[in-house]
């Protein structure tokens, strides 16, 4: 399971997840707010199942000395 969620994407997911999850405790206090766990967990883990299915990867590419490109945040070479 390689990471497919970049740094900016992860921060946005964590903030959004916490904001949505907070609605379970303040505001309308709806059980639907627990859906905020999905973006929170994908942000913390760095892997998103729909991204994997669709072949999306928001990790930055980094040039490595041998001329190939690797993933800066994903550890792939």
N, C-alpha and C positions, 0 to 999 in steps of 0.2 A: 504494500500500500504506500505509494509515493505521494508526497505532498503535491497538491495541485492548486492550492490557494495561496496567493502572494501576500506580502506583508500589509499593503494598504487594504486589500480585500479582507484580510483577517481582522484588522482593527475595526473596519466598518461592521463586520459581522458580530464581533464581540460587543460593540457599543449598541447596535440594534437589538441584539439578543437580550442584553441586560435591560434595555428600555422596554421591550415588549414583556419580558418576564416580570418587571416591576409592576406591571398592570394587574398581576395576580394578587398583589399585596396592597396597592394603593389604586386610586381611580375606580374603574368599574368592578374590580375584583372578580373578573370572569375566569373560568377554567381555561378558556381559549388562550389566555396569556401564557400558559405553559408551552405553547408552540414556540415561544422565544428560546427554548432550550435548543432547538434545531440550529439556528444561526450561531448561537453561543458555542455549542459543541463543535460545529464545523470550523469555527474561527479558532478555537483553542487547539483542536487536533491538526488543522491545516489540510484537511482532506474533505472534499465534497463529493458524495456519490453521483449526483447528476452531472457534475463537471467530468467525472471519470467516464461516464457513459457517453457523453457528448464530445469527449476529447478536448475539453477546455482546460487550459492551464494558465493561471495568472501570475505564476512565478516569473521573475525576471531572468532573461538569458544573459549569460556572462561569457565573454570570450576567454578561452583558456589558451595557454601558450602553444599547444600543438595544432591550433587552427580550427579545432572543433568547438562547437558551442555547448556549454553545460548549463545547468539550471543553478542559479545563484542560491535560491532558497530551498531547492529540492534535493540537492546532493546527487543529481544524475550527471553522468559524464558521457 
